[in-house]
Amino acid sequence: MPLKPLKLAVIGGGPSAFYVASRILSLVPNANTSPPVRVHLFDRLWAPHGLVRYGVAPDHPEVKNCTHKFDATASDPRFRFFGNINIGDAITPISHTHKLSLSSIFNSYSHVLFATGCTLPTLHSALPPSQHCIPALSLVHWYTQHPNRSPPPALDKISHVSLIGNGNVSLDVARMLLTPVSTLAQYDVPESVLDVLSRSSVRHVSIIGRRGPLEAAFTTKELRELINLPDASMVPIEPSFLKPSPDLTLSRQQSRTLQLLSKGSKNAFGSTPKTWSLDFYRSPTGLIVDPSDPTTAELSLAHTMVDPRTQRAVSTGESSTLPTSLVVTSLGFHGEPTASFYDPGLGHLRTLGARIITNEGHALKNMYASGWAATGAKGVLASTMMNAYAAADTVLGDVLPDREPEEPKVLVEDILLNPNPDLDGVPREVAQGLKEGSVTQYGDWKKIDEEEIKRGQAVGKERERMNWEDARKFLETVRDRSPH
């Protein structure tokens, strides 16, 4: 009796998607005794790797080493990547994406896994977006040249930046604003971004958190990098903030954080052209702009304390104002509300053991989710990998004869995926996009990757990134030169 095929469509092309593909392809040998397997990744971005390319800070090249594993996965003949494709009803501001309906996916694949991540910033209710208040994602997209990037900030007219939130993304943004351009120039920073940063007049960055140093979301690694900046120094922290209650047991990270903050920055405060501060126990309540001076605004801050019972920030009744030029909110991320199977209460897809659950509490047969799409925006690459491996194991448990499927503990609803798909076929819309050159494959990416590195080496840096227009023209040139 022939074994049931596994033709898996993975919607998303970031780390979670690649880890799922890697796990499945490594556990199912390409042999006659194994079920036939195909894994196809679809991403609305034209380049693969998701947050590794468009979210990791440029001066953290070591984090991108996982792409070597992704390259190995992509070399398996049972794997295919299709970029520049927007699937389903999710709204995308990227105008050049190729549209693909979910029904076409369902007709062409036996199993579907969502690895779409959390792509939208969490906004602050008291600070609506404006020219004086932008989400950190806008800056990250700008300096990573994301296809959905915003116009460059007017850094030549800004002297003070206030970052709301003290997680790693906030510290990444602060570091980008405070690091000498000559240092950033060796990394994966586009020349257009370096040009804007070279004209920056930013002299101080305030990093504002509702709670104290023991509750800060940044890692000691990120804090240490900020402390060691060559041209910046830290405003000393109120000593009482660094003295925890004697009956409190500190974690290793908390102890290290207090040690680093007590020691202060490598450079003494006041000895550098740029400064930064960690403003603990402050919560924004509003932003007032003076029409006569559009370069300056007043950020209203409620003073807070940590409630020992709930560990939440509560107001002390005091308040203050902070003159600033730009407010950048960095409060986390959530999924797109228009995405299929999105749960507004969770801010991501509802899952149970990697299986997608409907609002009625039914598990969808052969439908899965992994990574931030399933868990929300939390964890690092290592935790993403473990979550993806667990999701892959759930998929394989439903297919391989020697594995016991993990039975869902809720009702199963069949949405009629194709149990006998054409293994090597692709949806009609994808085939048309490939013919037109509007859909990219992994081989296209590797040519672009090689060219970006080549262009970067010519100017003494890690790589020089292409945008979609540059990439498409380059691919057309490469195809024209190829023998027919």
VEXDREN-2710 file (C-alpha; in Angstrom, 1 decimal):
% VEXDREN-2710
k/r/px/py/pz
1/MET/0.0/0.0/0.0
2/PRO/1.6/3.3/-1.0
3/LEU/2.3/5.8/1.7
4/LYS/0.3/9.0/1.9
5/PRO/2.2/11.9/0.4
6/LEU/3.1/15.0/2.4
7/LYS/3.0/18.1/0.3
8/LEU/3.3/21.0/2.8
9/ALA/2.7/24.6/2.0
10/VAL/4.5/26.9/4.6
11/ILE/3.1/30.4/4.5
12/GLY/6.0/32.6/5.6
13/GLY/9.7/32.5/4.8
14/GLY/11.4/33.4/8.0
15/PRO/13.4/31.3/10.5
16/SER/10.4/29.4/11.8
17/ALA/9.4/28.4/8.3
18/PHE/13.0/27.2/7.4
19/TYR/13.4/25.3/10.7
20/VAL/10.1/23.5/10.0
21/ALA/11.3/22.6/6.5
22/SER/14.7/21.5/7.8
23/ARG/13.2/19.2/10.4
24/ILE/10.8/17.5/8.1
25/LEU/13.3/17.0/5.3
26/SER/16.0/15.7/7.6
27/LEU/13.7/13.2/9.3
28/VAL/12.2/11.8/6.1
29/PRO/14.9/10.4/3.8
30/ASN/14.5/10.8/0.1
31/ALA/14.0/7.1/-0.5
32/ASN/11.5/4.7/-2.0
33/THR/10.6/3.4/1.4
34/SER/9.6/6.8/2.7
35/PRO/6.5/8.8/1.9
36/PRO/6.9/11.3/-0.9
37/VAL/7.5/14.7/0.6
38/ARG/7.6/18.2/-0.8
39/VAL/7.9/21.4/1.2
40/HIS/7.1/24.8/-0.5
41/LEU/7.7/28.1/1.3
42/PHE/5.7/31.2/0.3
43/ASP/6.7/34.7/1.5
44/ARG/5.3/38.1/0.6
45/LEU/8.8/39.5/0.8
46/TRP/10.9/38.9/-2.3
47/ALA/14.0/37.8/-0.3
48/PRO/13.9/34.9/2.2
49/HIS/14.8/34.7/5.9
50/GLY/12.3/37.2/7.4
51/LEU/13.5/38.8/10.6
52/VAL/17.0/37.5/10.1
53/ARG/17.3/39.8/7.0
54/TYR/14.9/42.5/8.0
55/GLY/14.9/42.6/11.8
56/VAL/18.3/41.7/13.1
57/ALA/20.4/44.8/13.8
58/PRO/23.1/45.3/11.1
59/ASP/25.9/45.2/13.6
60/HIS/24.9/41.7/14.8
61/PRO/26.2/39.7/11.8
62/GLU/26.7/36.6/14.0
63/VAL/22.9/36.2/14.5
64/LYS/22.6/35.7/10.7
65/ASN/24.8/32.6/10.7
66/CYS/21.6/30.5/10.8
67/THR/21.2/31.2/7.1
68/HIS/23.9/28.7/6.4
69/LYS/21.5/26.0/7.7
70/PHE/18.7/27.5/5.7
71/ASP/20.9/27.3/2.5
72/ALA/21.5/23.6/3.2
73/THR/17.7/23.0/3.6
74/ALA/17.1/24.9/0.3
75/SER/19.5/22.6/-1.5
76/ASP/17.2/19.6/-1.0
77/PRO/15.4/18.9/-4.3
78/ARG/12.1/18.4/-2.4
79/PHE/12.2/22.1/-1.2
80/ARG/11.1/25.2/-3.1
81/PHE/10.8/28.8/-2.1
82/PHE/8.5/31.3/-3.7
83/GLY/9.0/35.0/-2.8
84/ASN/7.0/38.2/-3.5
85/ILE/3.7/36.4/-3.0
86/ASN/0.9/37.7/-0.7
87/ILE/-1.5/34.9/0.3
88/GLY/-5.1/35.2/1.4
89/ASP/-6.9/38.3/2.6
90/ALA/-4.0/39.8/4.6
91/ILE/-3.6/43.4/3.7
92/THR/-0.1/44.3/2.4
93/PRO/1.2/47.8/1.6
94/ILE/3.8/46.2/-0.7
95/SER/2.5/47.1/-4.1
96/HIS/4.6/44.6/-6.2
97/THR/3.5/41.4/-4.4
98/HIS/1.8/38.7/-6.5
99/LYS/-1.6/37.7/-5.2
100/LEU/-2.4/34.1/-4.3
101/SER/-5.6/32.9/-2.8
102/LEU/-5.9/30.4/0.1
103/SER/-8.2/28.3/-2.0
104/SER/-5.5/27.8/-4.5
105/ILE/-3.2/26.7/-1.7
106/PHE/-5.8/24.3/-0.3
107/ASN/-6.3/22.8/-3.8
108/SER/-2.6/22.2/-4.4
109/TYR/-1.4/21.0/-1.0
110/SER/-2.2/18.2/1.5
111/HIS/-1.0/20.1/4.5
112/VAL/-0.6/23.9/5.3
113/LEU/1.5/25.5/8.1
114/PHE/1.4/29.2/8.9
115/ALA/4.7/30.8/9.9
116/THR/3.7/34.4/9.2
117/GLY/5.1/35.9/12.4
118/CYS/3.8/39.1/14.1
119/THR/4.3/41.8/11.5
120/LEU/2.6/44.9/13.1
121/PRO/3.9/47.1/15.9
122/THR/1.9/47.4/19.2
123/LEU/1.0/51.1/19.5
124/HIS/0.7/53.2/22.6
125/SER/-2.9/54.3/23.3
126/ALA/-1.8/57.8/24.5
127/LEU/0.7/58.3/21.7
128/PRO/-0.9/58.0/18.2
129/PRO/1.5/57.9/15.3
130/SER/2.4/61.3/13.9
131/GLN/5.4/63.1/12.5
132/HIS/6.7/63.4/16.1
133/CYS/5.8/59.8/17.1
134/ILE/6.6/56.7/15.1
135/PRO/6.8/53.0/15.8
136/ALA/10.3/51.5/16.1
137/LEU/9.4/49.2/13.3
138/SER/9.5/52.2/10.9
139/LEU/13.1/52.8/11.8
140/VAL/14.0/49.1/11.7
141/HIS/12.4/48.8/8.2
142/TRP/14.3/51.9/7.1
143/TYR/17.8/50.8/8.1
144/THR/17.2/47.2/6.9
145/GLN/15.6/48.4/3.6
146/HIS/12.5/46.3/4.1
147/PRO/10.1/46.5/1.1
148/ASN/7.6/48.2/3.4
149/ARG/10.0/50.8/4.6
150/SER/9.1/54.3/5.5
151/PRO/10.8/57.5/4.3
152/PRO/14.0/58.2/6.1
153/PRO/13.6/60.2/9.4
154/ALA/14.8/63.8/9.4
155/LEU/17.7/63.1/11.7
156/ASP/19.4/66.3/10.7
157/LYS/16.6/68.2/12.4
158/ILE/16.4/66.1/15.5
159/SER/18.6/66.4/18.7
160/HIS/16.7/64.3/21.2
161/VAL/15.0/60.9/20.7
162/SER/12.7/59.3/23.3
163/LEU/12.3/55.5/23.0
164/ILE/9.2/54.1/24.7
165/GLY/10.0/50.6/25.9
166/ASN/13.3/49.1/27.0
167/GLY/13.5/45.8/25.1
168/ASN/16.2/44.7/22.7
169/VAL/14.6/46.5/19.8
170/SER/14.8/49.8/21.7
171/LEU/18.5/49.3/22.4
172/ASP/19.1/48.3/18.8
173/VAL/17.6/51.6/17.6
174/ALA/19.5/53.6/20.3
175/ARG/22.8/51.9/19.2
176/MET/22.1/52.7/15.5
177/LEU/21.6/56.4/16.4
178/LEU/24.6/56.6/18.7
179/THR/27.2/54.5/16.9
180/PRO/29.8/56.3/14.7
181/VAL/28.9/56.0/11.1
182/SER/32.5/54.9/10.4
183/THR/31.8/51.8/12.6
184/LEU/28.4/51.1/11.0
185/ALA/29.9/51.4/7.5
186/GLN/31.6/48.0/7.8
187/TYR/28.3/46.2/8.4
188/ASP/25.2/45.4/6.4
189/VAL/23.9/49.1/6.4
190/PRO/22.8/50.5/3.0
191/GLU/24.7/53.5/1.7
192/SER/21.5/55.6/1.7
193/VAL/21.1/54.9/5.4
194/LEU/24.7/55.7/6.2
195/ASP/24.2/59.0/4.3
196/VAL/21.3/60.0/6.6
197/LEU/23.1/58.9/9.7
198/SER/26.2/60.9/8.7
199/ARG/24.0/64.1/8.8
200/SER/22.3/63.2/12.1
201/SER/22.2/65.9/14.8
202/VAL/20.9/63.5/17.5
203/ARG/22.8/64.1/20.7
204/HIS/20.8/62.3/23.3
205/VAL/18.6/59.2/23.4
206/SER/16.2/58.6/26.3
207/ILE/15.1/54.9/26.8
208/ILE/11.9/55.0/28.8
209/GLY/10.4/52.0/30.8
210/ARG/7.3/51.8/33.0
211/ARG/9.1/49.6/35.5
212/GLY/12.6/49.3/37.0
213/PRO/15.9/47.7/36.0
214/LEU/14.9/44.3/37.5
215/GLU/12.0/44.2/35.1
216/ALA/13.8/45.5/32.0
217/ALA/13.2/43.5/28.9
218/PHE/16.7/44.0/27.3
219/THR/19.4/41.3/27.6
220/THR/22.8/41.9/29.3
221/LYS/24.5/41.5/25.9
222/GLU/22.5/44.4/24.4
223/LEU/23.1/46.5/27.5
224/ARG/26.8/45.8/27.4
225/GLU/27.0/46.9/23.8
226/LEU/25.4/50.2/24.6
227/ILE/27.6/50.7/27.6
228/ASN/30.7/50.2/25.5
229/LEU/29.8/52.7/22.6
230/PRO/33.0/54.7/21.8
231/ASP/31.3/58.1/21.3
232/ALA/28.5/58.0/23.8
233/SER/28.1/57.9/27.6
234/MET/25.3/57.0/30.0
235/VAL/23.5/59.3/32.3
236/PRO/24.1/57.9/35.9
237/ILE/21.1/56.1/37.3
238/GLU/19.5/57.0/40.5
239/PRO/21.4/54.8/43.1
240/SER/18.2/53.8/44.9
241/PHE/16.9/52.2/41.7
242/LEU/19.9/49.8/41.8
243/LYS/19.3/48.6/45.4
244/PRO/16.8/45.7/45.4
245/SER/14.9/44.6/48.5
246/PRO/17.1/42.4/50.8
247/ASP/14.5/39.6/50.8
248/LEU/14.4/39.5/47.0
249/THR/16.2/36.6/45.2
250/LEU/17.7/37.9/42.0
251/SER/18.2/35.9/38.8
252/ARG/21.7/35.8/37.3
253/GLN/20.6/38.2/34.5
254/GLN/19.1/40.6/37.1
255/SER/22.3/40.6/39.1
256/ARG/24.4/41.2/36.1
257/THR/22.2/44.0/34.9
258/LEU/22.5/45.8/38.3
259/GLN/26.3/45.4/38.2
260/LEU/26.6/46.8/34.7
261/LEU/24.3/49.7/35.5
262/SER/26.1/50.5/38.8
263/LYS/29.4/50.6/37.0
264/GLY/28.1/52.9/34.3
265/SER/29.3/53.4/30.7
266/LYS/32.8/52.9/29.4
267/ASN/33.0/56.7/28.9
268/ALA/32.3/59.0/31.8
269/PHE/29.1/60.9/31.5
270/GLY/29.7/64.3/29.9
271/SER/33.0/63.3/28.2
272/THR/31.4/62.4/24.9
273/PRO/29.5/64.2/22.2
274/LYS/26.5/61.9/22.6
275/THR/24.7/60.6/25.6
276/TRP/21.9/58.2/26.5
277/SER/19.8/57.4/29.6
278/LEU/17.6/54.6/30.9
279/ASP/14.6/56.4/32.4
280/PHE/13.0/53.9/34.6
281/TYR/9.6/54.2/36.3
282/ARG/8.1/56.5/33.7
283/SER/5.0/55.9/31.6
284/PRO/3.9/58.3/28.7
285/THR/0.6/59.9/29.1
286/GLY/0.6/62.4/26.1
287/LEU/2.6/64.4/23.7
288/ILE/2.2/68.2/23.1
289/VAL/3.6/69.9/20.1
290/ASP/4.3/73.6/19.9
291/PRO/3.0/74.8/16.5
292/SER/5.6/77.6/16.6
293/ASP/8.5/75.2/17.0
294/PRO/7.7/71.9/15.1
295/THR/11.2/70.5/16.0
296/THR/10.4/70.2/19.7
297/ALA/7.6/68.5/21.6
298/GLU/6.7/67.9/25.3
299/LEU/6.4/64.3/26.3
300/SER/4.2/63.9/29.4
301/LEU/5.3/61.2/31.8
302/ALA/3.5/59.6/34.8
303/HIS/5.9/58.5/37.5
304/THR/5.4/54.9/38.5
305/MET/6.4/52.2/40.9
306/VAL/6.1/48.4/40.8
307/ASP/3.2/46.9/42.7
308/PRO/4.8/44.1/44.8
309/ARG/1.7/42.0/44.6
310/THR/1.0/42.1/40.8
311/GLN/4.5/43.2/39.6
312/ARG/2.7/45.8/37.4
313/ALA/3.6/49.4/37.1
314/VAL/1.2/51.7/39.0
315/SER/1.1/55.5/39.1
316/THR/2.6/57.3/42.1
317/GLY/0.5/60.4/41.4
318/GLU/3.6/62.4/40.3
319/SER/4.4/63.5/36.8
320/SER/6.9/65.4/34.7
321/THR/7.5/66.5/31.1
322/LEU/10.4/65.7/28.8
323/PRO/11.4/68.0/25.9
324/THR/12.1/65.8/22.9
325/SER/12.3/66.0/19.1
326/LEU/11.0/62.5/18.2
327/VAL/9.2/59.8/20.1
328/VAL/9.7/56.2/19.0
329/THR/7.4/53.5/20.5
330/SER/8.8/50.0/20.9
331/LEU/6.2/48.0/22.7
332/GLY/6.1/44.7/20.9
333/PHE/4.4/43.2/17.9
334/HIS/1.2/41.4/16.9
335/GLY/-0.2/39.6/13.9
336/GLU/-2.3/41.2/11.1
337/PRO/-6.0/41.4/12.1
338/THR/-6.9/40.6/8.4
339/ALA/-4.9/37.4/8.4
340/SER/-6.7/34.1/8.1
341/PHE/-7.5/32.4/11.5
342/TYR/-6.3/35.5/13.4
343/ASP/-7.6/35.7/17.0
344/PRO/-7.9/39.4/18.1
345/GLY/-7.9/38.5/21.8
346/LEU/-4.5/36.8/21.4
347/GLY/-2.9/39.0/18.8
348/HIS/-1.9/36.0/16.8
349/LEU/-3.3/32.6/15.5
350/ARG/-5.1/30.4/18.0
351/THR/-3.2/27.1/18.3
352/LEU/-3.1/24.0/20.5
353/GLY/0.0/21.8/20.1
354/ALA/0.8/23.5/16.8
355/ARG/-2.7/22.8/15.4
356/ILE/-4.8/25.8/14.3
357/ILE/-8.0/26.1/16.3
358/THR/-11.1/28.0/15.0
359/ASN/-13.0/30.5/17.1
360/GLU/-15.5/27.7/17.7
361/GLY/-12.8/25.5/19.3
362/HIS/-12.3/23.1/16.4
363/ALA/-8.9/21.9/15.3
364/LEU/-8.4/22.2/11.6
365/LYS/-7.3/19.0/10.0
366/ASN/-3.7/19.1/8.5
367/MET/-3.5/22.9/9.4
368/TYR/-0.7/24.1/11.6
369/ALA/1.2/27.1/12.8
370/SER/4.7/27.8/14.2
371/GLY/6.8/30.6/15.6
372/TRP/5.4/33.9/16.4
373/ALA/2.3/33.2/14.4
374/ALA/1.5/30.6/17.0
375/THR/3.0/32.0/20.2
376/GLY/3.0/35.7/19.8
377/ALA/6.1/37.9/19.6
378/LYS/8.3/36.3/22.2
379/GLY/11.6/34.4/22.4
380/VAL/14.8/34.4/20.4
381/LEU/16.0/32.3/17.5
382/ALA/16.8/29.3/19.7
383/SER/13.2/29.2/21.1
384/THR/11.8/29.7/17.6
385/MET/13.8/26.7/16.4
386/MET/12.5/24.5/19.2
387/ASN/8.9/25.6/18.6
388/ALA/9.3/24.9/14.8
389/TYR/10.8/21.5/15.5
390/ALA/7.8/20.6/17.7
391/ALA/5.4/21.8/15.0
392/ALA/7.3/19.7/12.4
393/ASP/7.0/16.7/14.6
394/THR/3.2/17.2/14.9
395/VAL/3.0/17.3/11.1
396/LEU/5.1/14.1/10.7
397/GLY/3.0/12.4/13.4
398/ASP/0.0/12.8/11.1
399/VAL/1.8/11.3/8.1
400/LEU/4.4/8.8/9.0
401/PRO/3.1/5.2/9.6
402/ASP/5.6/4.5/12.4
403/ARG/4.6/7.6/14.4
404/GLU/1.7/8.0/16.6
405/PRO/-0.3/11.1/15.7
406/GLU/-0.8/13.5/18.5
407/GLU/-4.6/13.5/18.7
408/PRO/-6.1/16.9/19.1
409/LYS/-8.1/17.3/22.3
410/VAL/-10.8/19.3/20.5
411/LEU/-13.1/18.6/17.6
412/VAL/-11.5/18.2/14.2
413/GLU/-12.8/20.2/11.3
414/ASP/-11.8/19.3/7.7
415/ILE/-11.4/22.2/5.3
416/LEU/-10.8/19.9/2.4
417/LEU/-7.1/20.1/1.5
418/ASN/-6.0/18.0/-1.4
419/PRO/-5.1/14.4/-0.2
420/ASN/-3.5/13.5/-3.5
421/PRO/-1.9/16.6/-4.8
422/ASP/0.4/16.9/-7.9
423/LEU/3.7/16.6/-6.0
424/ASP/5.7/18.8/-8.2
425/GLY/3.0/21.1/-9.4
426/VAL/2.6/24.7/-8.2
427/PRO/-0.6/26.8/-8.0
428/ARG/-1.6/28.4/-11.3
429/GLU/-1.0/31.9/-10.0
430/VAL/2.6/31.0/-8.9
431/ALA/3.4/29.5/-12.3
432/GLN/2.2/32.7/-14.0
433/GLY/4.3/34.8/-11.6
434/LEU/7.4/32.7/-12.3
435/LYS/6.8/33.2/-16.1
436/GLU/6.4/37.0/-15.6
437/GLY/9.5/37.2/-13.4
438/SER/7.5/38.7/-10.5
439/VAL/7.9/35.7/-8.2
440/THR/11.4/34.8/-6.9
441/GLN/12.9/31.4/-6.1
442/TYR/15.8/30.4/-3.8
443/GLY/18.2/30.2/-6.8
444/ASP/17.3/33.8/-7.6
445/TRP/18.1/34.8/-4.0
446/LYS/21.5/33.1/-4.0
447/LYS/22.4/35.1/-7.1
448/ILE/21.3/38.3/-5.4
449/ASP/23.0/37.3/-2.2
450/GLU/26.3/36.8/-4.0
451/GLU/26.0/40.1/-5.9
452/GLU/25.1/42.0/-2.7
453/ILE/28.2/40.6/-1.0
454/LYS/30.3/41.4/-4.0
455/ARG/29.1/45.0/-4.1
456/GLY/29.7/45.4/-0.4
457/GLN/33.2/44.1/-0.6
458/ALA/33.9/46.7/-3.3
459/VAL/33.3/49.4/-0.7
460/GLY/34.7/47.5/2.3
461/LYS/31.5/46.4/4.0
462/GLU/29.6/43.2/4.7
463/ARG/27.2/43.6/1.8
464/GLU/25.3/46.3/-0.1
465/ARG/21.6/45.5/-0.1
466/MET/19.3/45.7/-3.2
467/ASN/15.7/46.8/-3.1
468/TRP/13.1/45.0/-5.2
469/GLU/13.6/47.3/-8.2
470/ASP/17.4/46.7/-8.2
471/ALA/16.9/43.0/-7.6
472/ARG/14.5/42.5/-10.5
473/LYS/16.7/44.4/-12.9
474/PHE/19.7/42.4/-11.8
475/LEU/17.8/39.1/-12.3
476/GLU/16.6/40.1/-15.7
477/THR/20.2/40.9/-16.7
478/VAL/21.4/37.5/-15.3
479/ARG/18.6/35.7/-17.2
480/ASP/19.5/37.5/-20.5
481/ARG/23.1/36.4/-20.1
482/SER/22.1/32.8/-19.5
483/PRO/22.3/30.3/-22.4
484/HIS/18.9/29.2/-23.7
END
